[in-house]
Amino acid sequence: MNSTIKKIVTSINSIGSLSRKIIIHGVQFATGLLTIALVLYFINNSLYNFDYNIAFITFSIAKTGLTIFAEAVIGGLVVDHFVKKI
């Protein structure tokens, strides 16, 4: 178990600067979208007495945030793999 964690940490630390920037900025953007969705969810439940249109928009924003998070992490790792191959 300990050696597995060490392998993961060393592989994460060896990521290139371009890939690291892709991952960091993608995660920041996804976190911003998820925060906006969370605020809209609480506003919808407290002020608007659950409007279905706002609920749909909130769900769409949250789904987009999770998709961008996954794309940023996977894209950063793929870019790092191809940059190291060259």
PDB file as gemmi writes it, atoms N, CA and C in Angstrom:
CRYST1    1.000    1.000    1.000  90.00  90.00  90.00 P 1                      
ATOM      1  N   MET A   1       0.827  -1.203   0.000  1.00  0.00           N  
ATOM      2  CA  MET A   1       0.000   0.000   0.000  1.00  0.00           C  
ATOM      3  C   MET A   1       0.864   1.255   0.000  1.00  0.00           C  
ATOM      4  N   ASN A   2       1.884   1.267   0.817  1.00  0.00           N  
ATOM      5  CA  ASN A   2       2.743   2.434   0.922  1.00  0.00           C  
ATOM      6  C   ASN A   2       3.519   2.656  -0.372  1.00  0.00           C  
ATOM      7  N   SER A   3       3.974   1.584  -1.010  1.00  0.00           N  
ATOM      8  CA  SER A   3       4.726   1.743  -2.254  1.00  0.00           C  
ATOM      9  C   SER A   3       3.817   2.241  -3.388  1.00  0.00           C  
ATOM     10  N   THR A   4       2.547   1.859  -3.353  1.00  0.00           N  
ATOM     11  CA  THR A   4       1.603   2.338  -4.357  1.00  0.00           C  
ATOM     12  C   THR A   4       1.396   3.835  -4.234  1.00  0.00           C  
ATOM     13  N   ILE A   5       1.259   4.315  -3.026  1.00  0.00           N  
ATOM     14  CA  ILE A   5       1.088   5.760  -2.794  1.00  0.00           C  
ATOM     15  C   ILE A   5       2.338   6.510  -3.222  1.00  0.00           C  
ATOM     16  N   LYS A   6       3.504   5.952  -2.959  1.00  0.00           N  
ATOM     17  CA  LYS A   6       4.753   6.596  -3.369  1.00  0.00           C  
ATOM     18  C   LYS A   6       4.850   6.690  -4.894  1.00  0.00           C  
ATOM     19  N   LYS A   7       4.408   5.636  -5.590  1.00  0.00           N  
ATOM     20  CA  LYS A   7       4.434   5.660  -7.054  1.00  0.00           C  
ATOM     21  C   LYS A   7       3.496   6.738  -7.596  1.00  0.00           C  
ATOM     22  N   ILE A   8       2.328   6.868  -6.993  1.00  0.00           N  
ATOM     23  CA  ILE A   8       1.369   7.880  -7.437  1.00  0.00           C  
ATOM     24  C   ILE A   8       1.922   9.278  -7.205  1.00  0.00           C  
ATOM     25  N   VAL A   9       2.505   9.509  -6.037  1.00  0.00           N  
ATOM     26  CA  VAL A   9       3.053  10.830  -5.709  1.00  0.00           C  
ATOM     27  C   VAL A   9       4.221  11.172  -6.629  1.00  0.00           C  
ATOM     28  N   THR A  10       5.096  10.223  -6.907  1.00  0.00           N  
ATOM     29  CA  THR A  10       6.234  10.518  -7.785  1.00  0.00           C  
ATOM     30  C   THR A  10       5.780  10.760  -9.222  1.00  0.00           C  
ATOM     31  N   SER A  11       4.752  10.045  -9.675  1.00  0.00           N  
ATOM     32  CA  SER A  11       4.274  10.284 -11.041  1.00  0.00           C  
ATOM     33  C   SER A  11       3.556  11.625 -11.144  1.00  0.00           C  
ATOM     34  N   ILE A  12       2.850  12.044 -10.109  1.00  0.00           N  
ATOM     35  CA  ILE A  12       2.201  13.355 -10.128  1.00  0.00           C  
ATOM     36  C   ILE A  12       3.239  14.465 -10.079  1.00  0.00           C  
ATOM     37  N   ASN A  13       4.305  14.276  -9.310  1.00  0.00           N  
ATOM     38  CA  ASN A  13       5.350  15.297  -9.211  1.00  0.00           C  
ATOM     39  C   ASN A  13       6.164  15.425 -10.497  1.00  0.00           C  
ATOM     40  N   SER A  14       6.137  14.413 -11.351  1.00  0.00           N  
ATOM     41  CA  SER A  14       6.923  14.466 -12.584  1.00  0.00           C  
ATOM     42  C   SER A  14       6.145  15.038 -13.768  1.00  0.00           C  
ATOM     43  N   ILE A  15       4.961  15.555 -13.535  1.00  0.00           N  
ATOM     44  CA  ILE A  15       4.159  16.136 -14.612  1.00  0.00           C  
ATOM     45  C   ILE A  15       4.807  17.437 -15.069  1.00  0.00           C  
ATOM     46  N   GLY A  16       4.819  17.656 -16.369  1.00  0.00           N  
ATOM     47  CA  GLY A  16       5.423  18.851 -16.945  1.00  0.00           C  
ATOM     48  C   GLY A  16       4.639  20.115 -16.628  1.00  0.00           C  
ATOM     49  N   SER A  17       5.242  21.257 -16.910  1.00  0.00           N  
ATOM     50  CA  SER A  17       4.633  22.541 -16.535  1.00  0.00           C  
ATOM     51  C   SER A  17       3.382  22.847 -17.366  1.00  0.00           C  
ATOM     52  N   LEU A  18       3.398  22.521 -18.661  1.00  0.00           N  
ATOM     53  CA  LEU A  18       2.223  22.761 -19.499  1.00  0.00           C  
ATOM     54  C   LEU A  18       1.038  21.924 -19.020  1.00  0.00           C  
ATOM     55  N   SER A  19       1.284  20.670 -18.761  1.00  0.00           N  
ATOM     56  CA  SER A  19       0.222  19.790 -18.289  1.00  0.00           C  
ATOM     57  C   SER A  19      -0.285  20.218 -16.925  1.00  0.00           C  
ATOM     58  N   ARG A  20       0.623  20.648 -16.077  1.00  0.00           N  
ATOM     59  CA  ARG A  20       0.240  21.112 -14.743  1.00  0.00           C  
ATOM     60  C   ARG A  20      -0.650  22.357 -14.847  1.00  0.00           C  
ATOM     61  N   LYS A  21      -0.317  23.261 -15.771  1.00  0.00           N  
ATOM     62  CA  LYS A  21      -1.142  24.462 -15.963  1.00  0.00           C  
ATOM     63  C   LYS A  21      -2.526  24.107 -16.498  1.00  0.00           C  
ATOM     64  N   ILE A  22      -2.586  23.146 -17.434  1.00  0.00           N  
ATOM     65  CA  ILE A  22      -3.877  22.708 -17.967  1.00  0.00           C  
ATOM     66  C   ILE A  22      -4.744  22.154 -16.849  1.00  0.00           C  
ATOM     67  N   ILE A  23      -4.157  21.317 -16.029  1.00  0.00           N  
ATOM     68  CA  ILE A  23      -4.918  20.694 -14.939  1.00  0.00           C  
ATOM     69  C   ILE A  23      -5.349  21.729 -13.908  1.00  0.00           C  
ATOM     70  N   ILE A  24      -4.442  22.609 -13.517  1.00  0.00           N  
ATOM     71  CA  ILE A  24      -4.760  23.593 -12.473  1.00  0.00           C  
ATOM     72  C   ILE A  24      -5.865  24.541 -12.937  1.00  0.00           C  
ATOM     73  N   HIS A  25      -5.724  25.088 -14.140  1.00  0.00           N  
ATOM     74  CA  HIS A  25      -6.729  26.048 -14.610  1.00  0.00           C  
ATOM     75  C   HIS A  25      -8.065  25.375 -14.917  1.00  0.00           C  
ATOM     76  N   GLY A  26      -8.018  24.154 -15.411  1.00  0.00           N  
ATOM     77  CA  GLY A  26      -9.252  23.424 -15.643  1.00  0.00           C  
ATOM     78  C   GLY A  26      -9.992  23.117 -14.350  1.00  0.00           C  
ATOM     79  N   VAL A  27      -9.245  22.725 -13.327  1.00  0.00           N  
ATOM     80  CA  VAL A  27      -9.861  22.442 -12.022  1.00  0.00           C  
ATOM     81  C   VAL A  27     -10.403  23.725 -11.403  1.00  0.00           C  
ATOM     82  N   GLN A  28      -9.688  24.831 -11.548  1.00  0.00           N  
ATOM     83  CA  GLN A  28     -10.183  26.103 -11.017  1.00  0.00           C  
ATOM     84  C   GLN A  28     -11.479  26.520 -11.707  1.00  0.00           C  
ATOM     85  N   PHE A  29     -11.538  26.385 -13.012  1.00  0.00           N  
ATOM     86  CA  PHE A  29     -12.744  26.747 -13.751  1.00  0.00           C  
ATOM     87  C   PHE A  29     -13.911  25.840 -13.377  1.00  0.00           C  
ATOM     88  N   ALA A  30     -13.638  24.538 -13.253  1.00  0.00           N  
ATOM     89  CA  ALA A  30     -14.690  23.597 -12.868  1.00  0.00           C  
ATOM     90  C   ALA A  30     -15.185  23.879 -11.451  1.00  0.00           C  
ATOM     91  N   THR A  31     -14.284  24.228 -10.561  1.00  0.00           N  
ATOM     92  CA  THR A  31     -14.687  24.571  -9.199  1.00  0.00           C  
ATOM     93  C   THR A  31     -15.549  25.825  -9.184  1.00  0.00           C  
ATOM     94  N   GLY A  32     -15.219  26.784 -10.030  1.00  0.00           N  
ATOM     95  CA  GLY A  32     -16.046  27.986 -10.142  1.00  0.00           C  
ATOM     96  C   GLY A  32     -17.445  27.664 -10.628  1.00  0.00           C  
ATOM     97  N   LEU A  33     -17.546  26.816 -11.636  1.00  0.00           N  
ATOM     98  CA  LEU A  33     -18.863  26.425 -12.132  1.00  0.00           C  
ATOM     99  C   LEU A  33     -19.665  25.663 -11.083  1.00  0.00           C  
ATOM    100  N   LEU A  34     -19.001  24.778 -10.360  1.00  0.00           N  
ATOM    101  CA  LEU A  34     -19.702  24.027  -9.319  1.00  0.00           C  
ATOM    102  C   LEU A  34     -20.144  24.933  -8.176  1.00  0.00           C  
ATOM    103  N   THR A  35     -19.362  25.956  -7.876  1.00  0.00           N  
ATOM    104  CA  THR A  35     -19.754  26.920  -6.851  1.00  0.00           C  
ATOM    105  C   THR A  35     -20.968  27.724  -7.299  1.00  0.00           C  
ATOM    106  N   ILE A  36     -20.974  28.143  -8.552  1.00  0.00           N  
ATOM    107  CA  ILE A  36     -22.133  28.864  -9.092  1.00  0.00           C  
ATOM    108  C   ILE A  36     -23.375  27.984  -9.043  1.00  0.00           C  
ATOM    109  N   ALA A  37     -23.233  26.715  -9.401  1.00  0.00           N  
ATOM    110  CA  ALA A  37     -24.378  25.795  -9.357  1.00  0.00           C  
ATOM    111  C   ALA A  37     -24.882  25.615  -7.929  1.00  0.00           C  
ATOM    112  N   LEU A  38     -23.973  25.535  -6.976  1.00  0.00           N  
ATOM    113  CA  LEU A  38     -24.367  25.377  -5.580  1.00  0.00           C  
ATOM    114  C   LEU A  38     -25.104  26.602  -5.062  1.00  0.00           C  
ATOM    115  N   VAL A  39     -24.619  27.791  -5.420  1.00  0.00           N  
ATOM    116  CA  VAL A  39     -25.291  29.032  -5.002  1.00  0.00           C  
ATOM    117  C   VAL A  39     -26.684  29.115  -5.631  1.00  0.00           C  
ATOM    118  N   LEU A  40     -26.781  28.787  -6.905  1.00  0.00           N  
ATOM    119  CA  LEU A  40     -28.093  28.792  -7.557  1.00  0.00           C  
ATOM    120  C   LEU A  40     -29.039  27.778  -6.923  1.00  0.00           C  
ATOM    121  N   TYR A  41     -28.521  26.644  -6.516  1.00  0.00           N  
ATOM    122  CA  TYR A  41     -29.354  25.629  -5.877  1.00  0.00           C  
ATOM    123  C   TYR A  41     -29.935  26.152  -4.560  1.00  0.00           C  
ATOM    124  N   PHE A  42     -29.085  26.772  -3.752  1.00  0.00           N  
ATOM    125  CA  PHE A  42     -29.568  27.300  -2.472  1.00  0.00           C  
ATOM    126  C   PHE A  42     -30.521  28.472  -2.663  1.00  0.00           C  
ATOM    127  N   ILE A  43     -30.245  29.327  -3.640  1.00  0.00           N  
ATOM    128  CA  ILE A  43     -31.167  30.437  -3.930  1.00  0.00           C  
ATOM    129  C   ILE A  43     -32.504  29.892  -4.419  1.00  0.00           C  
ATOM    130  N   ASN A  44     -32.451  28.867  -5.249  1.00  0.00           N  
ATOM    131  CA  ASN A  44     -33.683  28.281  -5.779  1.00  0.00           C  
ATOM    132  C   ASN A  44     -34.526  27.656  -4.670  1.00  0.00           C  
ATOM    133  N   ASN A  45     -33.880  26.999  -3.740  1.00  0.00           N  
ATOM    134  CA  ASN A  45     -34.641  26.349  -2.673  1.00  0.00           C  
ATOM    135  C   ASN A  45     -35.136  27.325  -1.612  1.00  0.00           C  
ATOM    136  N   SER A  46     -34.445  28.436  -1.421  1.00  0.00           N  
ATOM    137  CA  SER A  46     -34.851  29.338  -0.341  1.00  0.00           C  
ATOM    138  C   SER A  46     -35.712  30.511  -0.831  1.00  0.00           C  
ATOM    139  N   LEU A  47     -35.394  31.101  -1.967  1.00  0.00           N  
ATOM    140  CA  LEU A  47     -36.117  32.290  -2.415  1.00  0.00           C  
ATOM    141  C   LEU A  47     -37.245  31.993  -3.399  1.00  0.00           C  
ATOM    142  N   TYR A  48     -37.014  31.082  -4.325  1.00  0.00           N  
ATOM    143  CA  TYR A  48     -37.980  30.870  -5.400  1.00  0.00           C  
ATOM    144  C   TYR A  48     -38.917  29.687  -5.155  1.00  0.00           C  
ATOM    145  N   ASN A  49     -38.803  29.046  -4.026  1.00  0.00           N  
ATOM    146  CA  ASN A  49     -39.638  27.891  -3.703  1.00  0.00           C  
ATOM    147  C   ASN A  49     -39.582  26.816  -4.789  1.00  0.00           C  
ATOM    148  N   PHE A  50     -38.401  26.527  -5.226  1.00  0.00           N  
ATOM    149  CA  PHE A  50     -38.080  25.471  -6.180  1.00  0.00           C  
ATOM    150  C   PHE A  50     -38.750  25.669  -7.542  1.00  0.00           C  
ATOM    151  N   ASP A  51     -38.147  26.520  -8.338  1.00  0.00           N  
ATOM    152  CA  ASP A  51     -38.550  26.708  -9.730  1.00  0.00           C  
ATOM    153  C   ASP A  51     -37.849  25.642 -10.578  1.00  0.00           C  
ATOM    154  N   TYR A  52     -38.593  24.942 -11.415  1.00  0.00           N  
ATOM    155  CA  TYR A  52     -38.028  23.842 -12.198  1.00  0.00           C  
ATOM    156  C   TYR A  52     -37.046  24.318 -13.259  1.00  0.00           C  
ATOM    157  N   ASN A  53     -37.238  25.511 -13.785  1.00  0.00           N  
ATOM    158  CA  ASN A  53     -36.295  26.030 -14.781  1.00  0.00           C  
ATOM    159  C   ASN A  53     -34.939  26.303 -14.158  1.00  0.00           C  
ATOM    160  N   ILE A  54     -34.927  26.894 -12.974  1.00  0.00           N  
ATOM    161  CA  ILE A  54     -33.653  27.150 -12.291  1.00  0.00           C  
ATOM    162  C   ILE A  54     -33.007  25.837 -11.870  1.00  0.00           C  
ATOM    163  N   ALA A  55     -33.816  24.865 -11.483  1.00  0.00           N  
ATOM    164  CA  ALA A  55     -33.271  23.558 -11.122  1.00  0.00           C  
ATOM    165  C   ALA A  55     -32.591  22.903 -12.320  1.00  0.00           C  
ATOM    166  N   PHE A  56     -33.195  23.039 -13.509  1.00  0.00           N  
ATOM    167  CA  PHE A  56     -32.592  22.472 -14.717  1.00  0.00           C  
ATOM    168  C   PHE A  56     -31.285  23.185 -15.056  1.00  0.00           C  
ATOM    169  N   ILE A  57     -31.280  24.507 -14.932  1.00  0.00           N  
ATOM    170  CA  ILE A  57     -30.058  25.277 -15.210  1.00  0.00           C  
ATOM    171  C   ILE A  57     -28.965  24.907 -14.219  1.00  0.00           C  
ATOM    172  N   THR A  58     -29.328  24.757 -12.956  1.00  0.00           N  
ATOM    173  CA  THR A  58     -28.360  24.381 -11.933  1.00  0.00           C  
ATOM    174  C   THR A  58     -27.761  23.008 -12.227  1.00  0.00           C  
ATOM    175  N   PHE A  59     -28.613  22.064 -12.592  1.00  0.00           N  
ATOM    176  CA  PHE A  59     -28.131  20.726 -12.925  1.00  0.00           C  
ATOM    177  C   PHE A  59     -27.212  20.764 -14.143  1.00  0.00           C  
ATOM    178  N   SER A  60     -27.551  21.558 -15.138  1.00  0.00           N  
ATOM    179  CA  SER A  60     -26.723  21.659 -16.342  1.00  0.00           C  
ATOM    180  C   SER A  60     -25.364  22.275 -16.040  1.00  0.00           C  
ATOM    181  N   ILE A  61     -25.341  23.300 -15.197  1.00  0.00           N  
ATOM    182  CA  ILE A  61     -24.071  23.928 -14.830  1.00  0.00           C  
ATOM    183  C   ILE A  61     -23.201  22.958 -14.037  1.00  0.00           C  
ATOM    184  N   ALA A  62     -23.808  22.226 -13.111  1.00  0.00           N  
ATOM    185  CA  ALA A  62     -23.042  21.266 -12.309  1.00  0.00           C  
ATOM    186  C   ALA A  62     -22.494  20.139 -13.181  1.00  0.00           C  
ATOM    187  N   LYS A  63     -23.303  19.654 -14.117  1.00  0.00           N  
ATOM    188  CA  LYS A  63     -22.855  18.595 -15.017  1.00  0.00           C  
ATOM    189  C   LYS A  63     -21.716  19.086 -15.910  1.00  0.00           C  
ATOM    190  N   THR A  64     -21.820  20.310 -16.375  1.00  0.00           N  
ATOM    191  CA  THR A  64     -20.752  20.880 -17.194  1.00  0.00           C  
ATOM    192  C   THR A  64     -19.474  21.047 -16.385  1.00  0.00           C  
ATOM    193  N   GLY A  65     -19.605  21.473 -15.126  1.00  0.00           N  
ATOM    194  CA  GLY A  65     -18.432  21.615 -14.262  1.00  0.00           C  
ATOM    195  C   GLY A  65     -17.725  20.296 -14.035  1.00  0.00           C  
ATOM    196  N   LEU A  66     -18.471  19.234 -13.801  1.00  0.00           N  
ATOM    197  CA  LEU A  66     -17.853  17.922 -13.621  1.00  0.00           C  
ATOM    198  C   LEU A  66     -17.208  17.421 -14.910  1.00  0.00           C  
ATOM    199  N   THR A  67     -17.838  17.710 -16.035  1.00  0.00           N  
ATOM    200  CA  THR A  67     -17.265  17.301 -17.316  1.00  0.00           C  
ATOM    201  C   THR A  67     -15.959  18.045 -17.587  1.00  0.00           C  
ATOM    202  N   ILE A  68     -15.928  19.331 -17.316  1.00  0.00           N  
ATOM    203  CA  ILE A  68     -14.707  20.122 -17.529  1.00  0.00           C  
ATOM    204  C   ILE A  68     -13.603  19.654 -16.588  1.00  0.00           C  
ATOM    205  N   PHE A  69     -13.973  19.298 -15.359  1.00  0.00           N  
ATOM    206  CA  PHE A  69     -12.985  18.771 -14.411  1.00  0.00           C  
ATOM    207  C   PHE A  69     -12.330  17.514 -14.975  1.00  0.00           C  
ATOM    208  N   ALA A  70     -13.154  16.585 -15.440  1.00  0.00           N  
ATOM    209  CA  ALA A  70     -12.613  15.331 -15.979  1.00  0.00           C  
ATOM    210  C   ALA A  70     -11.788  15.583 -17.242  1.00  0.00           C  
ATOM    211  N   GLU A  71     -12.264  16.460 -18.111  1.00  0.00           N  
ATOM    212  CA  GLU A  71     -11.530  16.749 -19.342  1.00  0.00           C  
ATOM    213  C   GLU A  71     -10.192  17.417 -19.057  1.00  0.00           C  
ATOM    214  N   ALA A  72     -10.161  18.295 -18.072  1.00  0.00           N  
ATOM    215  CA  ALA A  72      -8.906  18.982 -17.747  1.00  0.00           C  
ATOM    216  C   ALA A  72      -7.878  18.005 -17.196  1.00  0.00           C  
ATOM    217  N   VAL A  73      -8.303  17.135 -16.293  1.00  0.00           N  
ATOM    218  CA  VAL A  73      -7.356  16.183 -15.707  1.00  0.00           C  
ATOM    219  C   VAL A  73      -6.887  15.184 -16.750  1.00  0.00           C  
ATOM    220  N   ILE A  74      -7.806  14.599 -17.482  1.00  0.00           N  
ATOM    221  CA  ILE A  74      -7.428  13.601 -18.489  1.00  0.00           C  
ATOM    222  C   ILE A  74      -6.639  14.258 -19.619  1.00  0.00           C  
ATOM    223  N   GLY A  75      -7.075  15.438 -20.058  1.00  0.00           N  
ATOM    224  CA  GLY A  75      -6.352  16.145 -21.119  1.00  0.00           C  
ATOM    225  C   GLY A  75      -4.945  16.526 -20.701  1.00  0.00           C  
ATOM    226  N   GLY A  76      -4.791  16.978 -19.468  1.00  0.00           N  
ATOM    227  CA  GLY A  76      -3.456  17.313 -18.976  1.00  0.00           C  
ATOM    228  C   GLY A  76      -2.542  16.110 -18.935  1.00  0.00           C  
ATOM    229  N   LEU A  77      -3.085  14.973 -18.508  1.00  0.00           N  
ATOM    230  CA  LEU A  77      -2.269  13.764 -18.461  1.00  0.00           C  
ATOM    231  C   LEU A  77      -1.927  13.258 -19.860  1.00  0.00           C  
ATOM    232  N   VAL A  78      -2.854  13.377 -20.798  1.00  0.00           N  
ATOM    233  CA  VAL A  78      -2.578  12.951 -22.177  1.00  0.00           C  
ATOM    234  C   VAL A  78      -1.530  13.864 -22.815  1.00  0.00           C  
ATOM    235  N   VAL A  79      -1.659  15.161 -22.606  1.00  0.00           N  
ATOM    236  CA  VAL A  79      -0.657  16.099 -23.138  1.00  0.00           C  
ATOM    237  C   VAL A  79       0.714  15.798 -22.546  1.00  0.00           C  
ATOM    238  N   ASP A  80       0.758  15.512 -21.249  1.00  0.00           N  
ATOM    239  CA  ASP A  80       2.028  15.180 -20.608  1.00  0.00           C  
ATOM    240  C   ASP A  80       2.620  13.907 -21.193  1.00  0.00           C  
ATOM    241  N   HIS A  81       1.794  12.933 -21.467  1.00  0.00           N  
ATOM    242  CA  HIS A  81       2.275  11.670 -22.041  1.00  0.00           C  
ATOM    243  C   HIS A  81       2.879  11.906 -23.420  1.00  0.00           C  
ATOM    244  N   PHE A  82       2.203  12.700 -24.272  1.00  0.00           N  
ATOM    245  CA  PHE A  82       2.707  12.929 -25.622  1.00  0.00           C  
ATOM    246  C   PHE A  82       3.914  13.857 -25.640  1.00  0.00           C  
ATOM    247  N   VAL A  83       3.983  14.805 -24.716  1.00  0.00           N  
ATOM    248  CA  VAL A  83       5.147  15.687 -24.658  1.00  0.00           C  
ATOM    249  C   VAL A  83       6.381  14.914 -24.235  1.00  0.00           C  
ATOM    250  N   LYS A  84       6.213  13.986 -23.290  1.00  0.00           N  
ATOM    251  CA  LYS A  84       7.365  13.192 -22.847  1.00  0.00           C  
ATOM    252  C   LYS A  84       7.799  12.185 -23.896  1.00  0.00           C  
ATOM    253  N   LYS A  85       6.892  11.757 -24.771  1.00  0.00           N  
ATOM    254  CA  LYS A  85       7.246  10.819 -25.827  1.00  0.00           C  
ATOM    255  C   LYS A  85       8.077  11.459 -26.910  1.00  0.00           C  
ATOM    256  N   ILE A  86       7.891  12.748 -27.132  1.00  0.00           N  
ATOM    257  CA  ILE A  86       8.591  13.448 -28.226  1.00  0.00           C  
ATOM    258  C   ILE A  86      10.032  13.678 -27.916  1.00  0.00           C  
TER     259      ILE A  86                                                      
END                                                                             
